[in-house]
Amino acid sequence: MDIKAAIAAERRELADMLDGLPDARWDAPTLCAGWRVREVAAHMSMGFRHPLPKVAAELLKSGGNIDKMADRLARKDAAAATTRQLAGFLREHAHHPWKPPVGGFASALGHDVVHGLDITVPLGIDRRVPEDRLRVLLDHVTLRSAKFFGADLRGLALHADDLDWSFGTGTPLTGSAQDLLLVAFGRKLPAGRLHGAQQDRFLAA
């Protein structure tokens, strides 16, 4: 699989999805607590639009707290850009070589895929991430990576019900592969998407 091509395709597809949203849906909540669609979209392109020195300066302003920095920049950029611009940032930078500090291009793909699902899942948009992209990300799921994103998968056996993938041992938790990926990235999901004795641990309030 050409992961750089997969990243570019994911960004273009998400840009098309965002372009098709009615104006009111840009203010709908997402799986990222406290962020509307417009903040998530702004955050997704932050690495393309802000050079490293600016990011470092913003991090200093936030006392070294990367979450606080990301929140402030997302809100600022979401307020400054139109919805057309926010979608366009993804399309125009489809081939941008940005990567998170760790994880390489697999993490860059994960950033795009998961934040796309942060938008589509609560909006009820049935966008299915292509299996080859999902498998790259599922193959990188570990207890350590899940803990980094605030998810405790100890004692759980994740089983996808739409493709051949499982992770862990213990109490079964089933759902679609992309929903289980969201679980591994610390997301809380709407009711009815997961099944198992421990499903309530991963339900959105």
GROMACS elastic network, one bead per residue, 0.5 to 0.9 nm:
[ bonds ]
;  ai    aj funct       b0    kb
    1     4     6  0.88564   500
    1     5     6  0.84278   500
    1     6     6  0.79221   500
    1   132     6  0.75491   500
    1   133     6  0.86725   500
    1   136     6  0.89178   500
    2     5     6  0.53662   500
    2     6     6  0.63263   500
    2     7     6  0.88612   500
    3     7     6  0.61710   500
    3     8     6  0.86455   500
    3   105     6  0.70071   500
    3   106     6  0.73134   500
    3   109     6  0.76906   500
    3   133     6  0.80302   500
    3   136     6  0.85361   500
    4     7     6  0.51084   500
    4     8     6  0.63247   500
    4     9     6  0.86688   500
    4    95     6  0.73317   500
    4    97     6  0.82087   500
    4   105     6  0.71941   500
    4   109     6  0.83573   500
    5     8     6  0.51094   500
    5     9     6  0.61547   500
    5    10     6  0.85746   500
    5    94     6  0.89458   500
    5    95     6  0.78252   500
    6     9     6  0.50911   500
    6    10     6  0.60743   500
    6    11     6  0.86398   500
    6   109     6  0.75691   500
    6   132     6  0.86412   500
    6   133     6  0.67774   500
    7    10     6  0.51129   500
    7    11     6  0.62443   500
    7    12     6  0.86877   500
    7    94     6  0.71526   500
    7    95     6  0.75141   500
    7   105     6  0.82428   500
    7   106     6  0.89069   500
    7   108     6  0.74080   500
    7   109     6  0.53643   500
    7   110     6  0.89625   500
    7   112     6  0.75011   500
    7   113     6  0.87041   500
    7   133     6  0.85780   500
    8    11     6  0.52476   500
    8    12     6  0.62607   500
    8    13     6  0.86387   500
    8    90     6  0.88884   500
    8    91     6  0.82304   500
    8    93     6  0.80934   500
    8    95     6  0.53038   500
    8    96     6  0.81227   500
    8   109     6  0.89932   500
    9    12     6  0.51827   500
    9    13     6  0.60848   500
    9    14     6  0.85283   500
    9    94     6  0.72550   500
    9    95     6  0.89487   500
   10    13     6  0.51809   500
   10    14     6  0.60921   500
   10    15     6  0.85256   500
   10    94     6  0.81118   500
   10   109     6  0.79119   500
   10   112     6  0.69743   500
   10   113     6  0.70706   500
   10   116     6  0.88150   500
   10   129     6  0.84417   500
   10   133     6  0.87646   500
   11    14     6  0.51433   500
   11    15     6  0.60724   500
   11    16     6  0.86415   500
   11    90     6  0.54407   500
   11    91     6  0.60633   500
   11    93     6  0.80123   500
   11    94     6  0.54893   500
   11    95     6  0.86835   500
   11   112     6  0.68677   500
   11   113     6  0.86261   500
   11   116     6  0.89762   500
   12    15     6  0.50309   500
   12    16     6  0.62736   500
   12    17     6  0.86793   500
   12    88     6  0.89889   500
   12    90     6  0.65807   500
   12    92     6  0.84168   500
   12    93     6  0.88822   500
   12    94     6  0.62761   500
   13    16     6  0.50945   500
   13    17     6  0.62450   500
   13    18     6  0.86918   500
   13    91     6  0.82926   500
   14    18     6  0.61317   500
   14    19     6  0.85252   500
   14    87     6  0.78062   500
   14    90     6  0.75991   500
   14    91     6  0.82509   500
   14   112     6  0.84506   500
   14   113     6  0.88147   500
   14   116     6  0.65816   500
   15    18     6  0.51084   500
   15    19     6  0.61078   500
   15    20     6  0.86957   500
   15    86     6  0.83549   500
   15    88     6  0.64771   500
   15    89     6  0.80875   500
   15    90     6  0.58114   500
   15    91     6  0.57008   500
   16    19     6  0.50787   500
   16    20     6  0.64200   500
   16    87     6  0.74775   500
   16    88     6  0.89463   500
   16    91     6  0.82083   500
   17    20     6  0.52700   500
   17    21     6  0.67909   500
   17    87     6  0.84675   500
   17   120     6  0.89182   500
   18    21     6  0.53430   500
   18    22     6  0.88416   500
   18    26     6  0.85376   500
   18    37     6  0.89825   500
   18    41     6  0.84176   500
   18    83     6  0.81022   500
   18    84     6  0.82888   500
   18    86     6  0.84028   500
   18    87     6  0.57345   500
   19    22     6  0.83381   500
   19    83     6  0.77911   500
   19    84     6  0.65763   500
   19    87     6  0.61426   500
   19    88     6  0.83806   500
   21    24     6  0.80770   500
   21    25     6  0.62487   500
   21    26     6  0.71201   500
   22    25     6  0.56131   500
   22    26     6  0.72741   500
   23    26     6  0.56639   500
   23    27     6  0.78122   500
   23    83     6  0.79330   500
   24    27     6  0.58180   500
   24    28     6  0.72425   500
   25    28     6  0.50198   500
   25    29     6  0.86153   500
   25    36     6  0.87775   500
   25    37     6  0.73354   500
   25   123     6  0.79542   500
   26    29     6  0.84600   500
   26    36     6  0.66890   500
   26    38     6  0.54520   500
   26    39     6  0.88687   500
   26    83     6  0.76207   500
   27    35     6  0.88067   500
   27    36     6  0.52381   500
   27    37     6  0.59424   500
   27    38     6  0.66423   500
   27    39     6  0.89339   500
   28    35     6  0.85959   500
   28    36     6  0.53093   500
   28    37     6  0.59792   500
   28    38     6  0.85415   500
   28   119     6  0.87744   500
   28   122     6  0.85472   500
   28   123     6  0.76294   500
   29    32     6  0.78716   500
   29    33     6  0.78090   500
   29    34     6  0.72998   500
   29    35     6  0.61842   500
   29    37     6  0.63772   500
   29   119     6  0.80510   500
   29   122     6  0.73896   500
   29   123     6  0.82822   500
   30    33     6  0.68592   500
   30    34     6  0.78798   500
   30    35     6  0.61938   500
   30    36     6  0.55961   500
   30    37     6  0.60996   500
   30    40     6  0.78445   500
   30   117     6  0.88801   500
   30   118     6  0.55119   500
   30   119     6  0.52812   500
   30   120     6  0.81302   500
   30   121     6  0.79469   500
   30   122     6  0.59179   500
   30   123     6  0.77374   500
   31    34     6  0.86341   500
   31    35     6  0.79707   500
   31    36     6  0.88456   500
   31   115     6  0.85551   500
   31   117     6  0.81508   500
   31   119     6  0.68811   500
   31   121     6  0.77824   500
   31   122     6  0.67377   500
   31   187     6  0.65582   500
   31   188     6  0.69035   500
   31   189     6  0.74169   500
   31   204     6  0.81851   500
   32    35     6  0.55972   500
   32    36     6  0.79229   500
   32    40     6  0.75460   500
   32   115     6  0.83195   500
   32   118     6  0.64405   500
   32   119     6  0.85702   500
   32   187     6  0.77213   500
   33    36     6  0.84669   500
   34    39     6  0.89615   500
   35    38     6  0.76152   500
   35    39     6  0.54157   500
   35    40     6  0.63249   500
   35    71     6  0.84451   500
   35    74     6  0.85888   500
   35    75     6  0.82723   500
   36    39     6  0.53905   500
   36    40     6  0.65159   500
   36    41     6  0.87341   500
   36   119     6  0.84179   500
   37    40     6  0.52570   500
   37    41     6  0.61330   500
   37    42     6  0.85927   500
   37   118     6  0.84767   500
   37   119     6  0.60667   500
   38    41     6  0.51114   500
   38    42     6  0.60956   500
   38    43     6  0.85728   500
   38    74     6  0.83728   500
   38    75     6  0.84092   500
   38    77     6  0.89463   500
   38    78     6  0.55691   500
   38    79     6  0.83742   500
   38    83     6  0.71723   500
   38    86     6  0.74980   500
   39    42     6  0.50517   500
   39    43     6  0.60822   500
   39    44     6  0.86131   500
   39    71     6  0.82938   500
   39    73     6  0.89020   500
   39    74     6  0.51271   500
   39    75     6  0.57657   500
   39    76     6  0.86404   500
   39    77     6  0.77051   500
   39    78     6  0.53281   500
   39    79     6  0.84887   500
   40    43     6  0.50569   500
   40    44     6  0.61821   500
   40    74     6  0.71209   500
   40    78     6  0.84769   500
   40   115     6  0.68243   500
   40   116     6  0.84470   500
   40   118     6  0.79242   500
   40   119     6  0.75744   500
   41    44     6  0.52056   500
   41    45     6  0.69346   500
   41    46     6  0.89763   500
   41    74     6  0.82641   500
   41    78     6  0.78107   500
   41    83     6  0.88509   500
   41    86     6  0.61481   500
   41    87     6  0.71486   500
   41    89     6  0.88979   500
   41    90     6  0.84546   500
   41   115     6  0.80502   500
   41   116     6  0.83901   500
   41   119     6  0.86138   500
   42    45     6  0.56938   500
   42    46     6  0.63814   500
   42    73     6  0.82739   500
   42    74     6  0.54218   500
   42    75     6  0.78759   500
   42    76     6  0.88175   500
   42    77     6  0.59767   500
   42    78     6  0.54869   500
   42    81     6  0.83568   500
   42    86     6  0.60132   500
   42    87     6  0.86234   500
   42    89     6  0.84416   500
   43    46     6  0.50236   500
   43    47     6  0.80665   500
   43    70     6  0.71051   500
   43    71     6  0.81553   500
   43    73     6  0.74637   500
   43    74     6  0.50108   500
   43    75     6  0.85541   500
   43    77     6  0.80787   500
   43    78     6  0.83544   500
   43   115     6  0.89250   500
   44    47     6  0.74610   500
   44    48     6  0.86206   500
   44    74     6  0.87561   500
   44    89     6  0.89248   500
   44    90     6  0.77153   500
   44   111     6  0.74418   500
   44   112     6  0.67647   500
   44   115     6  0.71266   500
   44   116     6  0.87574   500
   45    48     6  0.53470   500
   45    49     6  0.64657   500
   45    50     6  0.87606   500
   45    86     6  0.80166   500
   45    89     6  0.62373   500
   45    90     6  0.61945   500
   45    93     6  0.81050   500
   46    49     6  0.53927   500
   46    50     6  0.60001   500
   46    70     6  0.84612   500
   46    73     6  0.78737   500
   46    74     6  0.76610   500
   46    77     6  0.85094   500
   47    50     6  0.57709   500
   47    51     6  0.74188   500
   47    52     6  0.82994   500
   47    55     6  0.85751   500
   47    98     6  0.63013   500
   47    99     6  0.79827   500
   47   100     6  0.83357   500
   48    51     6  0.76008   500
   48    89     6  0.81343   500
   48    90     6  0.87114   500
   48    93     6  0.68815   500
   48    96     6  0.68141   500
   48    97     6  0.85065   500
   48    98     6  0.65466   500
   49    89     6  0.82301   500
   50    53     6  0.82012   500
   50    54     6  0.61936   500
   50    55     6  0.64260   500
   51    54     6  0.55206   500
   51    55     6  0.64379   500
   51    56     6  0.88060   500
   52    55     6  0.50102   500
   52    56     6  0.60847   500
   52    57     6  0.85912   500
   53    56     6  0.50526   500
   53    57     6  0.61923   500
   53    58     6  0.86293   500
   54    57     6  0.50267   500
   54    58     6  0.61310   500
   54    59     6  0.84919   500
   55    58     6  0.50523   500
   55    59     6  0.60645   500
   55    60     6  0.86580   500
   55    69     6  0.84292   500
   56    60     6  0.63253   500
   56    61     6  0.87678   500
   56    64     6  0.89315   500
   57    60     6  0.51255   500
   57    61     6  0.64026   500
   57    62     6  0.87928   500
   58    61     6  0.50091   500
   58    62     6  0.63754   500
   58    63     6  0.89145   500
   58    64     6  0.87111   500
   58    69     6  0.62290   500
   58    70     6  0.88548   500
   58    72     6  0.89270   500
   58    73     6  0.82621   500
   59    62     6  0.50304   500
   59    63     6  0.64859   500
   59    64     6  0.51489   500
   59    65     6  0.65558   500
   59    66     6  0.62407   500
   59    68     6  0.83022   500
   59    69     6  0.56520   500
   59    70     6  0.85965   500
   60    63     6  0.51434   500
   60    64     6  0.53946   500
   60    65     6  0.81628   500
   60    69     6  0.86375   500
   61    64     6  0.74507   500
   61    65     6  0.88568   500
   61    69     6  0.77384   500
   62    65     6  0.54702   500
   62    66     6  0.73182   500
   62    67     6  0.87136   500
   62    68     6  0.60646   500
   62    69     6  0.54733   500
   62    72     6  0.87426   500
   63    66     6  0.85289   500
   63    68     6  0.86087   500
   63    69     6  0.86732   500
   64    68     6  0.84981   500
   64    69     6  0.80701   500
   65    68     6  0.53787   500
   65    69     6  0.62956   500
   65    70     6  0.87523   500
   66    70     6  0.60624   500
   66    71     6  0.85293   500
   67    70     6  0.51129   500
   67    71     6  0.61214   500
   67    72     6  0.86412   500
   68    71     6  0.51472   500
   68    72     6  0.62427   500
   68    73     6  0.86907   500
   69    72     6  0.52521   500
   69    73     6  0.62057   500
   69    74     6  0.85085   500
   70    73     6  0.52567   500
   70    74     6  0.59622   500
   70    75     6  0.85726   500
   71    74     6  0.51869   500
   71    75     6  0.62304   500
   71    76     6  0.85683   500
   72    75     6  0.53434   500
   72    76     6  0.61342   500
   72    77     6  0.85817   500
   73    76     6  0.50238   500
   73    77     6  0.58986   500
   73    78     6  0.82572   500
   74    77     6  0.52666   500
   74    78     6  0.58607   500
   74    79     6  0.84871   500
   75    78     6  0.51397   500
   75    79     6  0.61925   500
   75    80     6  0.86801   500
   76    79     6  0.53384   500
   76    80     6  0.63306   500
   76    81     6  0.88922   500
   77    80     6  0.50381   500
   77    81     6  0.60942   500
   77    86     6  0.88167   500
   78    81     6  0.56281   500
   78    82     6  0.76833   500
   78    83     6  0.83059   500
   78    86     6  0.76689   500
   79    82     6  0.78655   500
   81    84     6  0.80530   500
   81    85     6  0.58898   500
   81    86     6  0.63180   500
   82    85     6  0.50954   500
   82    86     6  0.62673   500
   82    87     6  0.87779   500
   83    86     6  0.50175   500
   83    87     6  0.63178   500
   83    88     6  0.84391   500
   84    87     6  0.53198   500
   84    88     6  0.59963   500
   84    89     6  0.86837   500
   85    89     6  0.60641   500
   85    90     6  0.89525   500
   86    89     6  0.53673   500
   86    90     6  0.72586   500
   87    90     6  0.57129   500
   87    91     6  0.67915   500
   87    92     6  0.88866   500
   88    91     6  0.50201   500
   88    92     6  0.58102   500
   88    93     6  0.82763   500
   89    92     6  0.52883   500
   89    93     6  0.60592   500
   89    94     6  0.84046   500
   90    93     6  0.52816   500
   90    94     6  0.58437   500
   91    94     6  0.51599   500
   91    95     6  0.87135   500
   92    95     6  0.80669   500
   92    96     6  0.86010   500
   93    96     6  0.50020   500
   93    97     6  0.87678   500
   94    97     6  0.88259   500
   95    98     6  0.87453   500
   96    99     6  0.89990   500
   97   105     6  0.82785   500
   97   108     6  0.88433   500
   98   105     6  0.81614   500
   98   108     6  0.71386   500
   99   102     6  0.76873   500
   99   103     6  0.78007   500
   99   104     6  0.57461   500
   99   105     6  0.58846   500
   99   106     6  0.85391   500
   99   107     6  0.68780   500
   99   108     6  0.50638   500
   99   109     6  0.87105   500
  100   103     6  0.67461   500
  100   104     6  0.67107   500
  100   105     6  0.80802   500
  100   107     6  0.64012   500
  100   108     6  0.61551   500
  100   111     6  0.82827   500
  101   104     6  0.76129   500
  101   107     6  0.89639   500
  102   107     6  0.72809   500
  103   106     6  0.61770   500
  103   108     6  0.77597   500
  104   107     6  0.55314   500
  104   108     6  0.66328   500
  105   109     6  0.61799   500
  105   110     6  0.84703   500
  106   109     6  0.51265   500
  106   110     6  0.61727   500
  106   111     6  0.86382   500
  106   136     6  0.69246   500
  106   137     6  0.67452   500
  106   140     6  0.81585   500
  107   111     6  0.60504   500
  107   112     6  0.86896   500
  107   137     6  0.79445   500
  107   140     6  0.89925   500
  108   111     6  0.50630   500
  108   112     6  0.65153   500
  108   113     6  0.87367   500
  109   112     6  0.52646   500
  109   113     6  0.60889   500
  109   114     6  0.84550   500
  109   133     6  0.77980   500
  109   136     6  0.86281   500
  109   137     6  0.77791   500
  110   113     6  0.50973   500
  110   114     6  0.57500   500
  110   115     6  0.81280   500
  110   133     6  0.87533   500
  110   134     6  0.86719   500
  110   136     6  0.86995   500
  110   137     6  0.62262   500
  111   114     6  0.56142   500
  111   115     6  0.60687   500
  111   116     6  0.83876   500
  112   115     6  0.54497   500
  112   116     6  0.59907   500
  112   117     6  0.86764   500
  113   116     6  0.51162   500
  113   117     6  0.63304   500
  113   118     6  0.86661   500
  113   129     6  0.74730   500
  113   133     6  0.83213   500
  113   134     6  0.82905   500
  113   137     6  0.89975   500
  114   117     6  0.50473   500
  114   118     6  0.61142   500
  114   119     6  0.88176   500
  114   178     6  0.85981   500
  114   181     6  0.79448   500
  114   182     6  0.66812   500
  114   185     6  0.77943   500
  115   119     6  0.65854   500
  115   120     6  0.88539   500
  116   119     6  0.53609   500
  116   120     6  0.63233   500
  116   121     6  0.85769   500
  117   121     6  0.55277   500
  117   122     6  0.83517   500
  117   127     6  0.81273   500
  117   129     6  0.86888   500
  117   178     6  0.82128   500
  117   179     6  0.86827   500
  117   182     6  0.78884   500
  118   121     6  0.60874   500
  118   122     6  0.71265   500
  118   182     6  0.83631   500
  118   187     6  0.83237   500
  119   122     6  0.62543   500
  119   123     6  0.64539   500
  119   124     6  0.88824   500
  119   125     6  0.84404   500
  120   123     6  0.51320   500
  120   124     6  0.60420   500
  120   126     6  0.70776   500
  120   127     6  0.68393   500
  121   124     6  0.52426   500
  121   125     6  0.61419   500
  121   126     6  0.74135   500
  121   127     6  0.82859   500
  121   179     6  0.89019   500
  121   189     6  0.80574   500
  121   190     6  0.81208   500
  122   125     6  0.77662   500
  122   189     6  0.80908   500
  122   190     6  0.71698   500
  123   126     6  0.88908   500
  124   127     6  0.88729   500
  128   131     6  0.83852   500
  128   178     6  0.79650   500
  129   132     6  0.85446   500
  129   133     6  0.69624   500
  129   134     6  0.65910   500
  129   178     6  0.72743   500
  130   133     6  0.56076   500
  130   134     6  0.64328   500
  130   135     6  0.88768   500
  131   135     6  0.60508   500
  131   136     6  0.87145   500
  131   163     6  0.83719   500
  131   177     6  0.88468   500
  132   135     6  0.52472   500
  132   136     6  0.65614   500
  133   136     6  0.53916   500
  133   137     6  0.67617   500
  133   138     6  0.88374   500
  134   137     6  0.52827   500
  134   138     6  0.60302   500
  134   139     6  0.85070   500
  134   177     6  0.75018   500
  134   178     6  0.69146   500
  134   181     6  0.81226   500
  135   139     6  0.58701   500
  135   140     6  0.85953   500
  135   165     6  0.85021   500
  135   177     6  0.88071   500
  136   139     6  0.53990   500
  136   140     6  0.68203   500
  137   140     6  0.52547   500
  137   141     6  0.68060   500
  137   181     6  0.77157   500
  138   141     6  0.53121   500
  138   142     6  0.89475   500
  138   165     6  0.80260   500
  138   166     6  0.89488   500
  138   167     6  0.88090   500
  138   177     6  0.81064   500
  138   178     6  0.87737   500
  138   180     6  0.88395   500
  138   181     6  0.65781   500
  138   184     6  0.89125   500
  139   142     6  0.84479   500
  140   145     6  0.79822   500
  141   144     6  0.81995   500
  141   145     6  0.62046   500
  141   146     6  0.68382   500
  141   167     6  0.80637   500
  141   181     6  0.80617   500
  141   184     6  0.69155   500
  141   185     6  0.88329   500
  142   145     6  0.51333   500
  142   146     6  0.61380   500
  142   147     6  0.85015   500
  142   153     6  0.87590   500
  142   167     6  0.84097   500
  142   168     6  0.87931   500
  142   184     6  0.83629   500
  143   146     6  0.51792   500
  143   147     6  0.61301   500
  143   148     6  0.87032   500
  143   151     6  0.84096   500
  143   152     6  0.73581   500
  143   153     6  0.62549   500
  143   154     6  0.71106   500
  143   168     6  0.85633   500
  143   184     6  0.85358   500
  144   147     6  0.51079   500
  144   148     6  0.63224   500
  144   149     6  0.89401   500
  145   148     6  0.50881   500
  145   149     6  0.66891   500
  145   150     6  0.88987   500
  145   151     6  0.85739   500
  145   184     6  0.78728   500
  145   185     6  0.80374   500
  146   149     6  0.52458   500
  146   150     6  0.63473   500
  146   152     6  0.65380   500
  146   153     6  0.69996   500
  146   183     6  0.83082   500
  146   184     6  0.50294   500
  146   185     6  0.58706   500
  146   186     6  0.68326   500
  147   152     6  0.57797   500
  147   153     6  0.78868   500
  147   184     6  0.83505   500
  147   185     6  0.85122   500
  147   186     6  0.80815   500
  148   151     6  0.73908   500
  148   185     6  0.83186   500
  148   186     6  0.85990   500
  149   184     6  0.75028   500
  149   185     6  0.52448   500
  149   186     6  0.51470   500
  149   187     6  0.85385   500
  150   184     6  0.85076   500
  150   185     6  0.72994   500
  150   186     6  0.50578   500
  150   187     6  0.84772   500
  151   183     6  0.69717   500
  151   184     6  0.60104   500
  151   185     6  0.65769   500
  151   187     6  0.78601   500
  152   155     6  0.87117   500
  152   156     6  0.87767   500
  152   184     6  0.81856   500
  152   186     6  0.82106   500
  153   156     6  0.55049   500
  153   157     6  0.80801   500
  153   158     6  0.85679   500
  153   168     6  0.76579   500
  153   183     6  0.87081   500
  153   184     6  0.74333   500
  154   157     6  0.85469   500
  154   168     6  0.75837   500
  154   169     6  0.80000   500
  154   170     6  0.79439   500
  155   168     6  0.73142   500
  155   169     6  0.59740   500
  155   171     6  0.62194   500
  155   172     6  0.89185   500
  156   167     6  0.81420   500
  156   168     6  0.58947   500
  156   169     6  0.54850   500
  156   172     6  0.59524   500
  156   173     6  0.67285   500
  156   198     6  0.82757   500
  157   166     6  0.69942   500
  157   167     6  0.56972   500
  157   170     6  0.50697   500
  157   171     6  0.55692   500
  157   173     6  0.59611   500
  157   174     6  0.82758   500
  158   165     6  0.82233   500
  158   166     6  0.52805   500
  158   167     6  0.50661   500
  158   168     6  0.63078   500
  158   169     6  0.78527   500
  158   170     6  0.87902   500
  158   171     6  0.83367   500
  158   172     6  0.59561   500
  158   174     6  0.58740   500
  158   175     6  0.81153   500
  158   180     6  0.70240   500
  159   163     6  0.89222   500
  159   164     6  0.81698   500
  159   165     6  0.62206   500
  159   167     6  0.67906   500
  159   168     6  0.89295   500
  159   172     6  0.69387   500
  159   173     6  0.61673   500
  159   175     6  0.68099   500
  159   176     6  0.82468   500
  159   177     6  0.79097   500
  159   180     6  0.79878   500
  160   163     6  0.58719   500
  160   164     6  0.66240   500
  160   165     6  0.55448   500
  160   166     6  0.61873   500
  160   173     6  0.85327   500
  160   174     6  0.57012   500
  160   175     6  0.53589   500
  160   176     6  0.51309   500
  160   178     6  0.84504   500
  160   179     6  0.86217   500
  160   180     6  0.70620   500
  161   164     6  0.76379   500
  161   165     6  0.83150   500
  161   174     6  0.64187   500
  161   175     6  0.56178   500
  161   176     6  0.54164   500
  161   177     6  0.70682   500
  162   165     6  0.86307   500
  162   175     6  0.78556   500
  162   176     6  0.55773   500
  162   177     6  0.65093   500
  163   176     6  0.78756   500
  163   177     6  0.68396   500
  164   177     6  0.88687   500
  165   177     6  0.74680   500
  166   177     6  0.89440   500
  169   172     6  0.78319   500
  171   196     6  0.76157   500
  171   197     6  0.72120   500
  171   198     6  0.73749   500
  172   195     6  0.82594   500
  172   196     6  0.59051   500
  172   197     6  0.74754   500
  172   198     6  0.79724   500
  173   180     6  0.84725   500
  173   194     6  0.68672   500
  173   195     6  0.57371   500
  173   197     6  0.73695   500
  173   198     6  0.68279   500
  173   199     6  0.67147   500
  174   177     6  0.87078   500
  174   180     6  0.75678   500
  174   193     6  0.86993   500
  174   194     6  0.57415   500
  174   195     6  0.51477   500
  174   196     6  0.64380   500
  174   199     6  0.86388   500
  175   178     6  0.81712   500
  175   179     6  0.61718   500
  175   180     6  0.61622   500
  175   193     6  0.61843   500
  175   195     6  0.63625   500
  176   179     6  0.51916   500
  176   180     6  0.62497   500
  176   181     6  0.85816   500
  176   193     6  0.77417   500
  176   194     6  0.79225   500
  177   180     6  0.51641   500
  177   181     6  0.61450   500
  177   182     6  0.87256   500
  178   182     6  0.63317   500
  178   183     6  0.87505   500
  179   182     6  0.50270   500
  179   183     6  0.64189   500
  179   184     6  0.88051   500
  179   187     6  0.89817   500
  179   189     6  0.78109   500
  179   193     6  0.72999   500
  179   194     6  0.76877   500
  180   184     6  0.63023   500
  180   185     6  0.86320   500
  180   194     6  0.81455   500
  181   184     6  0.50493   500
  181   185     6  0.63316   500
  181   186     6  0.88873   500
  181   187     6  0.88556   500
  182   186     6  0.64465   500
  182   187     6  0.53225   500
  182   188     6  0.78082   500
  182   189     6  0.80366   500
  183   186     6  0.51963   500
  183   187     6  0.51573   500
  183   188     6  0.68202   500
  183   189     6  0.78654   500
  183   202     6  0.69039   500
  184   187     6  0.74148   500
  186   202     6  0.83967   500
  187   202     6  0.71334   500
  187   203     6  0.85382   500
  187   204     6  0.81709   500
  188   201     6  0.80710   500
  188   205     6  0.79979   500
  189   192     6  0.86024   500
  189   193     6  0.70579   500
  189   194     6  0.80501   500
  189   202     6  0.61278   500
  189   204     6  0.50028   500
  189   205     6  0.87464   500
  190   193     6  0.65321   500
  190   194     6  0.86673   500
  190   202     6  0.86412   500
  190   203     6  0.58197   500
  190   204     6  0.54500   500
  190   205     6  0.82401   500
  191   194     6  0.73107   500
  191   199     6  0.88757   500
  191   200     6  0.84935   500
  191   203     6  0.60981   500
  191   204     6  0.73730   500
  192   195     6  0.73869   500
  192   203     6  0.89691   500
  193   199     6  0.89699   500
  193   203     6  0.89562   500
  194   199     6  0.58863   500
  194   200     6  0.87053   500
  194   202     6  0.82104   500
  194   203     6  0.84857   500
  195   198     6  0.79358   500
  195   199     6  0.57447   500
  196   199     6  0.53035   500
  196   200     6  0.85934   500
  197   200     6  0.76957   500
  198   201     6  0.58202   500
  198   202     6  0.77940   500
  199   202     6  0.56365   500
  199   203     6  0.68174   500
  200   203     6  0.52013   500
  200   204     6  0.86657   500
  201   204     6  0.88293   500
